[in-house]
Amino acid sequence: MISDDELRQKVVVVLAEEFELDPEKMTPDATLYDDLGLDSLDAVDMVVVLEKSFGMKLTDEEALRSIRTMEDLFQFLIRLKAEKSATG
């Protein structure tokens, strides 16, 4: 299981590649829509890319809709990782 820091780094790398974003701008307080310029279609693609990258299903739609910043995204994935490791 990867560490939380490794997870954060992988998210930045994966999203930077997929959406041609500058990793330097992908700070924890960067907003996905305003700062990084993603839109609602990108959000759907982001879920698919993250599911493939981490081998997890992102099914909590309410939580996904509440994600506004990179930190929100990191915390969501860290929580999922913890739940997955707890259930085996």
Secondary structure, DSSP 4 states (H G I P E B T S, - for coil): ---HHHHHHHHHHHHHHHHT--GGG--TT-BTTTTT---HHHHHHHHHHHHHHHT-----HHHHHT--BHHHHHHHHHHHHHHHHHH-
